[in-house]
């Protein structure tokens, strides 16, 4: 099983303005990758999804790419 990216790098807060980190957890259609595929723990997956949704609302990330 893969280690959680945020636990191994000791990242406490997932900021919605940090687009480079958030893009790692999106697929080619800008969908959030499930925790089973990305290897994130449950706690950080919830924080990640909230940060991605906030970034989409603030127009930092697209909702859909074609």
C-alpha positions, -999 to +999 in steps of 0.1 A: +000+000+000+012+035-009+020+060+018+000+092+020+017+121+003+007+146+029+017+124+059+051+116+045+059+152+037+045+164+070+020+188+054-006+198+080-027+223+059-038+217+023-041+251+008-065+257-021-041+283-035-013+257-040-023+246-075+008+224-082+001+200-053-036+199-061-030+191-098-012+159-088-044+145-075-066+153-106-069+130-136-069+141-172-105+152-171-099+173-139-117+148-117-104+141-082-086+108-081-100+084-055-080+077-023-075+041-034-056+052-065-038+082-051-027+066-018-039+094+004-053+086+039-089+093+047-083+124+067-062+140+039-085+129+011-113+148+027-091+179+031-079+175-005-113+173-020-124+204+000-093+223-013-099+212-049-135+223-047-125+257-032-099+262-059-125+254-086-149+280-071-122+306-070-114+298-107-079+285-100-087+250-113-111+241-141-142+221-134-138+200-166-112+197-193-118+181-226 
